[in-house]
Amino acid sequence: MDARVALAGLALLAWFSDGATSAAVDQDRFTIEPNPVAIHAFFNGGTVRVRGTVDPGNSVIVVITGRTMEERFNRKGRVGPLWATTGRVAISDVPSLYIVASSAPVPTLVRREGIDAHRLNLEALVRLARIEPNGPDRELLLGEYLKLKRQQGVVGLFDRAVHLGGPPSARSFDAEIPWPVTAPVGAYQIAVLHVRAFAVVRQDVQTLEVKYVGIPRFVAQLAFERGLVYGIVSVIIALSVGLAMGVLFKRRQVGH
């Protein structure tokens, strides 16, 4: 196995472990539905369901994490008495999607050091962020960034989304988590953390795939594999829509 692949796999697991917890990792104790999530022409968001078994007396926290990404925004500042754009800022090392679902509010399930180690709140998420160029307005920028991501639905805390049930000898959990339409395609890590006595005692990890299907898949393939054809088709579609709107507008004028 390539050494870089091995190191990448170790880094992925380390993201969810503080080194002091010997939580087990298993890929057979829960299921994900649907998997993959299909993004079709009329996709307007959906629900991802995570179900599995849990030992008696344990609670469950589900963490969904996307790949890290970089985004660029205009930086606002005062120029005399007015607010104006003073440059550009890049925010990176933040997951493209970050959702925490639990059977009860996380602070009632895990101690503070566990929350920090497993990054189970938004403050822990923000600590990962890198801002270039950095400045004294870091906290303000990150606060506005988080507000934007929560509005988009790609960052969220759902403290009643995991339901525990079943007889004492065969306990189970069932989590229904809203999937935002704004989440990009790609691979996402789903980690199920089993909690007992305010500590994470087990960690199960699987991958969720999000893929284009139908027309969006065709368009994406054109964009990445046949750039010239994609450009020509885009121009034709834009011209056709413009002509159709012009005809409709003229008909309405004649009808009046």
N, C-alpha and C positions, 0 to 999 in steps of 0.2 A: 504493500500500500504506500502511496506517495506520502512523504513525511508531512507535507503541507496539509493534505486531507486529514491526516490523523490529528494534527494540531488544531485544525478548524473544528473537528468534532469535539475535542476536549474543551476548547474555548466555549462552544455552545452549551455544554453541560455545566461548565463553571459559572456561566451567567446566572444560573438558578441555584448555585450552591455557595455557601460561605466558607467551605473547607472544613468547618467544625461539625457539620451535620452529616451523618452517615446514612441519609435517606436513600432507600432502594429506588432503582429505576426499572420500570417494567412497561412494556408496550402492549400488554394483553389484557389489562384490567379495565379498559374503557373503550367505548366506540364513539365515532363522530359521524353525524348525519346532517346534511349530505357531505360526502367527501369523494370527489371534489365539489366545490361550489361552482355552479355553471353560470357564467355571466352572458346572458343572451340579450337580444335587442330590446326587450321590454323589462329587463331586470331593474327593480326598484327597491333593492334591499331584501333581506330575508332573515331567517333564523337558523343558527347552528345549534344542534342539540348534542350535548356530551353526556353519555350515560355509562355507568359502571358500578362496580361493587366497592364496598367500603367496610372496613372492620368495625364491629360494634364499639360505640363510644367515640369514634373518630368524626371530625368535621371535614369539610372539603372546600378547597379554594381552587378555582380554575383560572389559569392565566394564559391569555392568547397574545402572542408577540409576533410582529412582523419584522422584516429585515430593517436594519438601520438605513437611514437615508439622509440626504442633505437638501435643504430648501433655501431659497433666497427671497428676501423681502426688502421693501423700501424701509429705510430707517428714518423715523421722524424726529425732529428736534426744533427748538425755538430759534428763529432767525429774527432778532428784534422782538417785536410784540406778537409775531405770527408763528404758527406751527407750519413747518415745511419739510420736504424731503431733503435729508442731509447726506444721503448716500445709500449704499446697499449693505445688507447684513446677511451672513450665511449661518444657519442653524443646522448642526449635524449631530451624528451619534445618538439620534432619537429614533425609536422604532416607528415604522410606517403605520403600525396599528398596535394599540396596547389596551387590553381589556382585562379587568379583574372581576370575576364573579365568585360569590361566596354564599354559604348557607346562613351567615350572620355577618354583621359588620366586622371587618378584618381586625380592628383593635381589640375586639372581644374574643378573638380566636388565637392570636399570635402576639408574643411579646414584641416590644419595640425593636430589639436587636434582630429578631426574625423578620419583621417587616422590612427593615433596612437591608438585611442580607438577601432576601428573595425579591426585593423591589416590589412591594405590594401596595404602594400608594403613589400619588402623583409627585410628591416631594422627592421620592427616590428616583422616579423617572427623570425629573428635571436635573438631578445631579449628574446624569449621564451626558447632558447636552453640552455641546461646544459651540461657542459663538465667535465668529470672526468677521470684523475686528471686535474684540471684547471692549467693554466700557463700563462706566458707572451705572448705566441703565440696564444692566444684565437682568436683574430681577423683574423689572417692568416688562422687558421684551419677552422673557420666558412666561410671565403671567399672561400676556396677550396671546402668545403662541399656544399655550394650553387652552385658553378660552376658544381660540379658533378651532383647535383639534376636537374639542368637546362638541362644538357646534356641528362639525363635520361628522361626528359619531365615531371617529377612529380612536378616541381616547375615552375610556369610561370605567366607572366603578359601579358594580351591580351587587349590592350586599344582600339581596333576597332572591337571586336568580338560581341558586342551587337548592334543590329540594331533596331531603333525605327521607327514606321510607323503607318499607319491607319489614319482615319479622326480625327480632333480635339476632337470630342465627344466620340471617342472610340479608344484611343491610345493603341498600343500594342508594345511588344518587342520580339525579336527573337535572341537568342544567340546560335552560333555553336562553340563548344569548343572541341579541339582535345583531345582524350582520349588515354593516352600512354599505350603501351603494357606492360611497366614495373610496372604499378600500381598494387598493391596487391589486392586480393579479399577481400571483406568485405563491411561494410557500410560506406557511405560518407555523410556528411552534405552539402546540397546545400542551401545557403542563398541568397535571392534576396533583395538587399538593394535599396530602392527608395529614390532618392536624390532631394532636392529642396533647393535653396538659400544656397548652400554649406554645407548642413546638411542632415543627414540621418533622414527621416521622417517616414519611414515604413520598416519593415523587415519581409519577408515571408520565412519560413523554411520547407524543406522537406528532405527525406532520399533517397539516391540512393544506390541500391544494386549492387554489382559486384560479379558474381558467376561463378564457373566452370560448364561446361556442357559437355556431351559426354565423350570422352576418358580422358581429364584432370580431370573431376569429378571422374571417376572410379579410376584413379591413386591416386588422393588425398585421396579418401576413403580408398584405400589399405594402403597408407602410415600412416594414422592416426588411422585406426581401425584394420588393420591386418598387423602389422609391419613385422612379419615373412614371410608371403606370399609375401609382397611387396619386401622384400630383395631377396627372391628366384627368383621372376619374373625379378627383375632388373639384377641379375647375368645371368639368361638365355638369356635375351635380349642382354646384353653386349657380351656374348660368341657367340651368333648367328651373331651379327653384325661383330665381329672380324673374325669369320670363313668365312662369306660372303665376307668381304674385302680381306681376304687372297686368296680365290678362284679367285676373279676378278683380283687381282694383278698377280697371276700365269698365268692366261689366257692372260693377256696383254704381259707378258714376252714371252710366247710361240708364240704369234702373231708376235712379233718382230723378 
